[in-house]
Amino acid sequence: MEFIGITLITKDVPNLAKFYSNVLGVKAEGNDVHVELKTEGASLAIFSTESMERMAPHSMRDAGCGSCSIVFRVKDVDAEYEKLKKLEVEFVKPPTTHSWGSRSFWFRDPDNNIVDFMSPVNQ
């Protein structure tokens, strides 16, 4: 089995696609219903709530936004933090070194999902 990516379901595909394209530095390919952002290792897709419901009626019942955390391994947590400060993202947790051997910071996307940029700490 191979994990190839995650799909975020949203009411505003263009807005979320623009956000992740800016944050990840990759092009969002697709349209107002579905886009894909290819990163190293896995891809991030964004799909419209309306289209999801058309494909599978009632599939969005009780589905919520902002209830997942998306983790990306980055080369330099502190450099990424400084870069994102310029994009005025909503930070949840500043860069922190954890006892389990990683350094990370958290921020929110426009749908309130938590995004975690982390890197292993050389010990």
C-alpha positions as CSV (number, residue, x, y, z in Angstrom):
1,M,0.0,0.0,0.0
2,E,1.2,3.5,-0.9
3,F,-0.2,6.7,0.5
4,I,-0.4,9.2,-2.4
5,G,-2.1,12.2,-1.0
6,I,-5.0,13.9,0.7
7,T,-8.0,15.7,-0.6
8,L,-9.5,18.7,1.2
9,I,-13.2,19.3,0.5
10,T,-14.1,23.0,0.5
11,K,-16.8,25.5,-0.5
12,D,-14.2,27.7,-2.1
13,V,-11.7,25.8,-4.2
14,P,-10.0,28.9,-5.8
15,N,-9.3,30.5,-2.5
16,L,-7.9,27.4,-0.8
17,A,-5.9,26.5,-4.0
18,K,-4.3,30.0,-4.0
19,F,-3.5,29.8,-0.3
20,Y,-1.7,26.4,-0.7
21,S,0.0,27.4,-3.9
22,N,1.5,30.4,-2.1
23,V,2.4,28.5,1.0
24,L,3.9,25.4,-0.7
25,G,5.4,27.2,-3.7
26,V,3.9,24.9,-6.2
27,K,1.4,25.4,-9.0
28,A,-2.3,24.5,-8.4
29,E,-3.4,22.6,-11.5
30,G,-7.1,22.3,-12.2
31,N,-10.3,24.4,-12.1
32,D,-12.9,25.9,-9.8
33,V,-14.1,22.3,-8.9
34,H,-10.9,20.4,-8.4
35,V,-7.2,21.2,-8.2
36,E,-4.1,19.3,-7.4
37,L,-0.8,20.5,-6.0
38,K,2.0,18.1,-6.4
39,T,4.6,18.0,-3.7
40,E,7.6,15.8,-3.0
41,G,6.2,12.4,-1.8
42,A,2.4,13.0,-2.0
43,S,-0.1,15.4,-3.6
44,L,-2.7,17.7,-2.1
45,A,-6.0,17.8,-3.9
46,I,-8.8,20.3,-3.3
47,F,-12.3,19.4,-4.3
48,S,-15.6,21.4,-4.1
49,T,-18.2,20.4,-1.5
50,E,-20.9,20.9,-4.1
51,S,-19.3,18.5,-6.5
52,M,-18.6,15.9,-3.8
53,E,-22.3,16.0,-2.9
54,R,-23.3,15.5,-6.6
55,M,-21.0,12.5,-6.9
56,A,-22.2,10.9,-3.7
57,P,-25.4,12.3,-2.3
58,H,-25.4,13.0,1.4
59,S,-21.7,12.3,1.6
60,M,-21.1,15.7,3.2
61,R,-23.7,15.3,5.9
62,D,-22.0,16.0,9.2
63,A,-18.6,16.6,7.5
64,G,-16.7,19.5,8.9
65,C,-13.9,21.8,8.0
66,G,-10.9,22.5,10.2
67,S,-10.8,19.1,11.9
68,C,-7.6,17.7,10.5
69,S,-3.9,18.5,10.6
70,I,-1.8,18.4,7.5
71,V,2.0,17.8,8.0
72,F,4.8,18.8,5.6
73,R,8.4,18.1,6.2
74,V,10.5,21.1,5.4
75,K,14.3,21.7,5.3
76,D,14.3,24.7,7.6
77,V,11.4,25.4,9.9
78,D,12.6,28.8,10.9
79,A,13.2,30.0,7.4
80,E,9.7,28.8,6.4
81,Y,8.2,30.5,9.4
82,E,9.8,33.8,8.4
83,K,8.6,33.4,4.8
84,L,5.0,32.7,6.0
85,K,5.0,35.7,8.3
86,K,5.1,37.8,5.1
87,L,1.9,36.0,3.8
88,E,0.1,37.0,7.0
89,V,-1.1,33.5,7.9
90,E,-2.8,32.8,11.2
91,F,-0.2,31.0,13.4
92,V,-1.3,28.5,16.0
93,K,2.0,27.6,17.5
94,P,5.4,29.3,16.9
95,P,8.5,27.3,16.0
96,T,9.1,24.8,18.9
97,T,11.7,22.0,19.4
98,H,10.0,18.9,20.7
99,S,11.5,16.2,23.0
100,W,10.7,13.6,20.4
101,G,13.2,15.0,18.0
102,S,11.4,17.5,15.7
103,R,11.0,21.2,15.3
104,S,7.7,22.6,14.0
105,F,5.2,25.4,13.8
106,W,1.5,25.3,13.1
107,F,-0.8,27.7,11.2
108,R,-4.3,27.6,9.8
109,D,-5.5,27.5,6.2
110,P,-8.6,29.5,5.2
111,D,-10.9,26.5,6.1
112,N,-9.3,26.3,9.6
113,N,-7.3,23.1,9.0
114,I,-4.1,23.1,11.0
115,V,-1.0,22.9,8.8
116,D,2.2,21.7,10.5
117,F,5.6,22.5,9.0
118,M,8.2,20.2,10.7
119,S,11.7,19.0,10.3
120,P,13.8,16.5,12.3
121,V,16.3,17.9,14.7
122,N,19.8,16.5,14.5
123,Q,20.7,15.2,17.9
